[in-house]
Amino acid sequence: MSKTPLAAPLRQRRKEARPQELLDAALELFVEKGFSATRSDEVAERAGVSKGTLYLYYPSKEELLKAVIQQNLGQIIAQGSGIVDEFQGPTAELLSMLMNLWWDRVGNTPAGGIHKIMMSEVRNFPEIAQFYRDEIIQPATDLLGRTLQRGIDRGEFRALPVVEVTQALFAPLIFMALHKHSFGACPAEGLAMNCDGVIATHIDLMLNGLLKQQDAAPKGKKNS
């Protein structure tokens, strides 16, 4: 009995999986070795394809990195935007959800290593720096800014400067991702960090700083 009818679909599924396999291999190697130090043929070898196949999908290493960034970070920003559009509850709950979603889907995954790549390599690749700014930094800033403004407009948050608060929200998350893929990846004793605990504490501190407090005398005291 001929197996030819089954061979074509299997090859087709393999072909459809190749872009994802290439992106996964590229992310692993870029984080492990750095973008500059990683050769295209190493990415192809780890993905189990030829170098020619790699170039068929991604004509240059720069285009490959852009695809890695867009798939791992751009998609989560788009998902977050949809959540903001549809959310009906308190803004504090929405903001907490967005930050936890980012940590679960990015910071606490191999995708968190992209921040390490950008911090260490982007100065030498201005085109990628501009791409990262346009496709990731600005949309993410807009998303959190829109969330903060929602809370201010609804009288839930204090009227704090939105851009500065957005940066303050982001900074510890980026630090946690950098730690996870640097000191956190070292076997040396004492370098581990309870990232989940730090993130939870950061969210708690930020939300308590943002929430509009009711005017009331402290307990045990009376207004004079």
C-alpha positions as CSV (number, residue, x, y, z in Angstrom):
1,M,0.0,0.0,0.0
2,S,1.5,3.4,-1.0
3,K,2.2,5.9,1.7
4,T,2.5,8.8,-0.8
5,P,-0.9,10.4,0.1
6,L,0.3,10.8,3.7
7,A,3.7,12.1,2.8
8,A,2.6,15.4,1.3
9,P,0.5,16.5,4.3
10,L,3.4,15.7,6.7
11,R,5.8,17.7,4.6
12,Q,3.3,20.5,4.5
13,R,2.9,20.6,8.3
14,R,6.7,20.5,8.6
15,K,7.0,23.5,6.2
16,E,4.3,25.4,8.1
17,A,6.2,24.8,11.4
18,R,9.5,26.0,10.1
19,P,9.1,29.8,10.8
20,Q,8.2,29.1,14.4
21,E,11.1,26.6,14.8
22,L,13.5,29.3,13.4
23,L,12.2,32.0,15.7
24,D,12.5,29.7,18.7
25,A,16.0,28.7,17.8
26,A,17.0,32.3,17.2
27,L,15.6,33.5,20.5
28,E,17.5,30.8,22.4
29,L,20.8,31.6,20.7
30,F,20.5,35.4,20.8
31,V,19.9,35.2,24.5
32,E,22.6,32.6,25.2
33,K,25.4,34.1,23.0
34,G,24.2,37.6,22.1
35,F,22.9,38.9,18.8
36,S,26.3,39.8,17.3
37,A,28.0,36.6,18.3
38,T,25.3,34.3,16.9
39,R,25.9,33.2,13.3
40,S,23.0,32.5,10.9
41,D,24.1,29.0,10.3
42,E,24.0,28.2,14.0
43,V,20.3,29.3,14.1
44,A,19.6,27.1,11.1
45,E,21.4,24.1,12.6
46,R,19.5,24.4,15.9
47,A,16.2,24.6,14.0
48,G,17.2,21.6,12.0
49,V,17.1,23.3,8.6
50,S,19.7,24.4,6.0
51,K,21.1,28.0,6.0
52,G,19.3,28.5,2.6
53,T,16.0,27.6,4.2
54,L,16.6,30.2,6.9
55,Y,17.3,32.9,4.3
56,L,14.1,31.8,2.5
57,Y,12.0,33.0,5.4
58,Y,14.3,35.7,6.9
59,P,16.7,37.3,4.4
60,S,19.0,38.7,7.1
61,K,19.8,38.2,10.8
62,E,18.4,41.7,11.5
63,E,15.1,40.7,9.9
64,L,15.1,37.5,12.0
65,L,15.6,39.5,15.2
66,K,12.7,41.8,14.2
67,A,10.5,38.8,13.7
68,V,11.5,37.4,17.1
69,I,10.6,40.7,18.8
70,Q,7.3,41.1,17.0
71,Q,6.1,37.6,17.6
72,N,7.1,37.5,21.3
73,L,6.4,41.1,22.4
74,G,4.2,42.7,19.7
75,Q,1.5,40.0,20.0
76,I,1.2,40.4,23.8
77,I,0.8,44.2,23.5
78,A,-2.0,43.6,20.9
79,Q,-3.6,41.1,23.3
80,G,-3.4,43.7,26.1
81,S,-5.0,46.3,24.0
82,G,-8.0,44.0,23.4
83,I,-8.3,43.4,27.1
84,V,-8.3,47.2,27.9
85,D,-11.0,47.8,25.2
86,E,-13.4,45.1,26.7
87,F,-12.7,45.4,30.4
88,Q,-15.6,46.7,32.5
89,G,-14.3,46.5,36.1
90,P,-12.2,48.7,38.3
91,T,-9.0,50.1,36.7
92,A,-6.8,48.8,39.6
93,E,-7.9,45.3,38.7
94,L,-7.3,45.9,35.0
95,L,-3.8,47.3,35.6
96,S,-2.9,44.3,37.9
97,M,-4.2,41.9,35.2
98,L,-2.0,43.6,32.5
99,M,1.1,43.5,34.6
100,N,0.6,39.9,35.6
101,L,-0.1,38.9,32.0
102,W,3.1,40.5,30.9
103,W,5.1,38.7,33.5
104,D,3.5,35.3,32.8
105,R,3.7,35.6,29.0
106,V,7.0,37.5,28.6
107,G,9.1,38.3,31.7
108,N,8.9,34.7,33.2
109,T,9.5,33.0,29.8
110,P,12.4,32.8,27.3
111,A,10.9,36.0,25.6
112,G,12.1,38.0,28.6
113,G,15.6,37.5,27.3
114,I,14.8,39.9,24.5
115,H,15.3,42.8,26.9
116,K,18.8,41.5,27.6
117,I,19.5,41.4,23.9
118,M,18.3,45.0,23.4
119,M,20.1,46.4,26.3
120,S,23.4,44.9,25.3
121,E,23.3,45.1,21.5
122,V,21.0,47.9,20.4
123,R,23.6,50.7,20.5
124,N,25.3,49.0,17.5
125,F,22.1,48.5,15.5
126,P,20.3,51.8,15.2
127,E,17.8,50.4,12.7
128,I,16.7,47.7,15.2
129,A,16.6,50.3,18.0
130,Q,14.1,52.4,16.0
131,F,12.1,49.3,15.1
132,Y,12.0,48.4,18.8
133,R,10.9,51.9,19.8
134,D,8.2,52.0,17.1
135,E,6.8,48.5,17.5
136,I,7.3,47.8,21.2
137,I,8.2,50.7,23.4
138,Q,5.7,53.2,22.1
139,P,2.7,50.8,21.8
140,A,3.4,49.4,25.3
141,T,3.7,53.0,26.7
142,D,0.4,54.0,25.0
143,L,-1.4,50.9,26.3
144,L,-0.4,51.5,30.0
145,G,-0.9,55.2,29.6
146,R,-4.4,54.6,28.3
147,T,-5.1,52.3,31.3
148,L,-3.8,54.9,33.7
149,Q,-5.8,57.7,32.1
150,R,-8.9,55.5,32.4
151,G,-8.4,55.3,36.1
152,I,-7.9,59.0,36.4
153,D,-10.9,59.9,34.3
154,R,-13.1,57.5,36.4
155,G,-11.9,59.1,39.7
156,E,-10.1,55.9,40.8
157,F,-6.5,57.1,40.5
158,R,-4.8,60.3,41.6
159,A,-4.0,62.7,38.8
160,L,-0.4,61.8,38.5
161,P,1.8,62.3,35.3
162,V,0.9,59.4,33.1
163,V,4.2,59.1,31.2
164,E,6.3,59.1,34.3
165,V,4.0,56.6,36.1
166,T,4.1,54.3,33.0
167,Q,7.9,54.3,33.2
168,A,7.9,53.6,36.9
169,L,5.5,50.7,36.3
170,F,7.7,49.2,33.5
171,A,11.2,49.6,35.1
172,P,11.0,46.9,37.8
173,L,9.4,44.4,35.3
174,I,12.3,44.9,32.9
175,F,14.8,44.6,35.7
176,M,13.2,41.3,36.8
177,A,13.5,40.0,33.2
178,L,17.1,41.1,33.0
179,H,17.9,39.4,36.3
180,K,16.3,36.2,35.2
181,H,18.5,35.9,32.1
182,S,21.7,37.1,33.8
183,F,22.3,36.6,37.5
184,G,19.3,34.4,37.8
185,A,20.7,32.0,35.2
186,C,24.0,31.6,37.1
187,P,24.5,28.5,39.3
188,A,26.3,30.5,41.9
189,E,24.7,30.5,45.4
190,G,22.8,33.5,46.6
191,L,22.0,34.9,43.1
192,A,18.4,33.7,43.0
193,M,15.6,36.1,43.5
194,N,11.9,35.5,44.2
195,C,10.8,37.3,41.1
196,D,7.1,36.4,41.5
197,G,7.2,37.9,45.0
198,V,8.9,41.0,43.9
199,I,6.4,41.5,41.0
200,A,3.4,41.0,43.4
201,T,4.9,43.5,45.9
202,H,5.6,46.0,43.1
203,I,2.0,45.8,41.9
204,D,0.8,46.3,45.5
205,L,3.0,49.3,46.1
206,M,2.1,50.9,42.8
207,L,-1.6,50.4,43.1
208,N,-1.7,51.8,46.7
209,G,0.3,54.8,45.4
210,L,-2.1,55.3,42.5
211,L,-5.5,54.8,44.2
212,K,-7.3,57.9,45.3
213,Q,-7.6,58.0,49.0
214,Q,-10.8,59.0,50.7
215,D,-10.5,62.1,52.9
216,A,-10.9,61.0,56.4
217,A,-9.3,61.6,59.8
218,P,-6.9,58.9,61.0
219,K,-8.5,56.4,63.3
220,G,-8.5,57.4,67.0
221,K,-8.3,61.1,66.2
222,K,-11.0,63.8,65.7
223,N,-11.0,66.8,63.5
224,S,-10.4,69.9,65.5
